[in-house]
Amino acid sequence: MLKPKEKMLFINLCQWKRIPAPKSLTHPVPLIVGRPEDISETSDTYTVIDVAYNPDILQTAEKDQVKKDQLVKMTMKCIEEQLQFTLSHTYHITKFRIKGSIQRTKQNLMGIQAECTDLKERMRKEHSLGQISSSTVSNPDQFPQLLLPKDQVSGKAGRLIEEISSTEIQVEMKTPVYELKIVKDQNEKPLKIELKVELPGINSVSLCDLSVSEDDLLIEVSEKYRLHLNLPESVNIEMTTAKFIKEKSTLMIMMPLV
């Protein structure tokens, strides 16, 4: 971030099934932009902004480096216009999956309330995946403008980004029954965390959305169940495994400790 104050900026690009996918390559791409949060660690202070898209958008961009670059730069341009920031358009994709905890990210995104209505009306412009594919990234000046004055928007070409508030997508979700235990070795040294989650009515792992960080875990299942847990020990994300027992509608998660 260059202005209003020069500092490190982390953007969490998140996928959220409750955000609708665009109807076609020429239709709007809905997204939610969370509020910026300043976080201090020892002597460093940085800003984190969470931006959420439908999973199809991120998966499409993941398969094509050009589309990925366009999506990232489009996101940064949207942040600049909405928050009145000036960003450096040089970026680096980090090795870690998320900055901060999953719970903080969820609370931020779901905390966008109906007060954003006026902002939403000002942001009813959009960038389609077709435009992402064809636009250039070599010259930042050629990057599409995301926020045109309302009186300059006309026809299909005017819609670039559409922001939706969380009040449009919130669904009541139940907390499933679960059992969490720490597995120890013969010397009583903790080895791993095992989590058993019962999901009655669910018969496919494709309906389960699991996210794990070093210190917390989030499960959302087919807009029916939601479980967030702060883990008692730090876990190894890369070695974490999960399996779904279809006959018992049960999700088993094994998380080795760091």
C-alpha positions in Angstrom: 0.0 0.0 0.0 1.4 3.4 -1.0 -1.3 5.7 0.3 -2.7 6.8 2.8 0.3 5.3 4.5 3.0 3.1 3.0 2.9 -0.4 4.5 2.6 -4.0 3.7 -0.8 -5.1 2.4 -2.1 -8.7 2.4 -5.2 -9.6 0.3 -6.9 -12.8 1.2 -8.6 -14.0 -2.0 -11.4 -16.3 -0.6 -13.9 -18.6 -2.2 -17.4 -18.7 -0.8 -20.1 -21.0 -2.1 -22.9 -18.6 -1.0 -21.7 -16.0 -3.5 -23.5 -16.7 -6.8 -21.5 -17.4 -9.9 -21.9 -15.2 -13.0 -24.6 -16.5 -15.3 -22.2 -16.4 -18.3 -18.8 -15.0 -19.4 -20.5 -11.7 -20.2 -22.5 -11.4 -16.9 -21.4 -9.7 -13.7 -18.9 -11.3 -11.3 -20.3 -10.8 -7.8 -17.9 -10.3 -4.9 -17.6 -9.1 -1.3 -14.9 -6.8 -0.1 -14.2 -6.9 3.6 -13.1 -3.9 5.7 -9.4 -3.4 6.0 -7.8 -4.4 9.3 -4.5 -3.2 10.7 -2.6 -6.0 12.5 0.6 -5.6 14.6 3.2 -8.3 15.0 6.2 -7.4 17.1 7.6 -4.4 15.3 5.7 -4.8 12.1 2.3 -3.4 11.3 0.4 -4.5 8.2 -3.1 -4.3 6.7 -5.3 -7.3 5.7 -8.2 -7.1 3.3 -10.5 -10.1 2.6 -12.1 -10.4 -0.8 -14.5 -13.3 -1.6 -15.6 -14.7 -4.9 -17.7 -17.7 -6.0 -15.4 -20.8 -6.1 -15.8 -21.1 -9.8 -14.1 -17.7 -10.4 -11.0 -18.6 -8.4 -10.8 -22.1 -9.9 -11.0 -20.7 -13.4 -8.3 -18.2 -12.7 -6.1 -20.9 -11.1 -5.9 -22.8 -14.3 -4.6 -19.8 -16.4 -1.8 -17.6 -15.2 -3.0 -14.7 -17.4 -6.5 -14.9 -15.9 -5.0 -15.2 -12.4 -2.9 -12.0 -12.9 -5.9 -10.2 -14.3 -8.1 -11.2 -11.4 -5.6 -10.1 -8.8 -5.1 -6.8 -10.5 -8.8 -6.3 -10.9 -9.2 -7.0 -7.2 -6.6 -4.4 -6.3 -8.2 -1.8 -8.6 -11.5 -2.5 -6.9 -9.9 -2.0 -3.5 -8.4 1.3 -4.6 -11.7 2.7 -5.9 -13.8 1.5 -2.9 -11.4 2.4 -0.1 -9.6 5.3 -1.7 -6.2 3.6 -1.4 -3.3 3.8 -3.7 -1.6 0.4 -4.2 1.6 -0.8 -5.9 0.5 -3.2 -8.6 3.5 -5.3 -8.0 2.5 -8.3 -6.0 3.7 -11.6 -4.7 1.6 -14.8 -4.0 2.6 -16.1 -0.6 3.2 -19.7 0.3 0.7 -19.6 3.2 -2.9 -19.9 2.3 -4.4 -17.2 4.5 -3.2 -14.2 6.5 -4.7 -14.3 10.0 -7.3 -16.8 11.2 -10.2 -18.2 9.3 -12.6 -17.0 11.9 -11.3 -13.4 11.6 -11.8 -13.6 7.8 -15.3 -15.0 8.1 -16.4 -12.4 10.7 -15.0 -9.7 8.5 -16.8 -10.8 5.4 -20.1 -11.6 7.1 -20.0 -8.3 9.0 -20.7 -6.3 5.8 -24.2 -5.1 6.6 -27.1 -3.3 4.7 -25.3 0.0 5.3 -23.4 -0.9 2.1 -26.4 -0.4 -0.1 -25.3 3.0 -1.4 -21.8 1.6 -2.0 -23.3 -1.3 -3.8 -25.3 1.0 -6.2 -22.1 2.9 -6.9 -20.2 -0.3 -7.7 -22.7 -2.0 -10.1 -20.0 -2.3 -12.7 -18.2 -5.5 -13.5 -15.4 -7.3 -15.2 -16.4 -10.5 -17.0 -14.2 -13.6 -17.3 -14.3 -13.1 -21.0 -12.8 -9.6 -20.5 -10.2 -10.9 -18.1 -9.1 -13.4 -20.8 -8.7 -10.8 -23.5 -7.4 -7.7 -21.6 -3.6 -7.0 -21.3 -1.6 -6.9 -18.1 1.6 -5.5 -19.4 0.4 -1.9 -19.1 -1.4 -0.9 -15.9 -2.9 2.1 -17.7 -4.8 -0.3 -20.0 -6.4 -2.1 -17.0 -10.2 -1.7 -17.1 -11.7 1.0 -14.8 -13.9 -0.6 -12.2 -15.8 2.4 -10.9 -17.3 4.6 -13.6 -19.7 7.4 -12.5 -23.2 6.1 -12.6 -24.3 8.5 -15.4 -21.5 7.1 -17.6 -22.7 3.5 -17.3 -24.7 2.3 -20.2 -25.5 -1.1 -21.8 -23.5 -4.2 -21.3 -20.1 -2.5 -21.3 -20.8 -0.6 -18.1 -21.0 -3.4 -15.6 -17.6 -4.4 -14.3 -17.9 -5.3 -10.6 -20.9 -6.0 -8.5 -20.6 -6.0 -4.7 -23.1 -7.9 -2.7 -23.7 -7.5 1.0 -23.7 -10.5 3.4 -27.4 -9.9 4.2 -28.2 -11.2 0.8 -26.5 -14.5 1.3 -26.7 -15.4 5.0 -28.3 -18.8 5.7 -29.0 -20.2 9.1 -26.7 -23.2 9.7 -26.6 -25.7 12.5 -23.6 -26.7 14.6 -23.0 -30.4 14.0 -22.2 -32.9 16.8 -18.5 -33.5 17.0 -15.8 -35.2 19.0 -12.2 -33.8 19.2 -9.3 -35.6 20.9 -5.5 -35.3 21.1 -3.7 -38.6 20.3 -0.5 -39.1 22.3 2.4 -41.6 22.1 3.6 -44.0 24.8 5.4 -41.2 26.6 2.3 -39.0 26.7 3.7 -36.7 24.0 0.9 -35.2 21.8 1.1 -36.4 18.3 -2.0 -35.3 16.4 -5.6 -34.0 16.7 -8.4 -36.2 15.5 -11.8 -34.7 14.8 -15.0 -36.7 14.2 -17.9 -34.7 12.8 -21.4 -36.2 12.4 -23.3 -34.8 9.4 -26.8 -36.4 9.2 -28.4 -36.1 5.8 -25.1 -35.6 4.0 -24.1 -38.4 1.6 -21.3 -36.9 -0.4 -17.9 -35.4 0.4 -18.4 -32.9 -2.4 -20.9 -31.0 -0.2 -18.3 -30.5 2.5 -16.1 -27.3 2.6 -13.1 -27.7 4.9 -10.5 -25.0 5.8 -7.7 -25.5 8.2 -5.1 -23.1 9.5 -2.4 -23.7 12.1 -4.7 -22.7 15.0 -8.3 -23.1 13.8 -10.6 -25.0 11.6 -13.8 -24.2 9.7 -16.3 -26.7 8.2 -19.3 -25.6 6.1 -21.6 -28.2 4.6 -24.2 -27.6 1.9 -25.6 -24.6 3.7 -26.8 -26.9 6.5 -23.9 -27.2 9.0 -21.2 -24.8 10.2 -18.5 -25.6 12.7 -15.6 -23.4 13.7 -13.1 -24.6 16.3 -10.0 -23.0 17.8 -7.5 -25.8 18.0 -5.8 -26.6 21.3 -2.4 -27.1 19.6 -0.8 -25.8 16.4 -1.2 -28.3 13.5 0.7 -29.1 10.4 -1.5 -27.9 7.6 0.3 -29.7 4.8 0.1 -33.1 6.6 -3.6 -32.8 7.5 -5.9 -35.4 6.0 -9.6 -35.9 5.9 -12.0 -38.7 4.9 -15.7 -39.0 4.6 -17.5 -42.1 5.7 -20.6 -42.2 3.5 -22.4 -45.0 5.4 -22.3 -43.0 8.7 -22.4 -39.5 7.2 -19.3 -38.7 9.2 -16.3 -36.6 8.4 -12.9 -37.7 10.0 -10.0 -35.2 10.1 -6.5 -36.0 11.2 -4.2 -33.1 12.0 -0.6 -33.9 13.0 0.9 -31.4 15.4 3.7 -29.0 14.5 
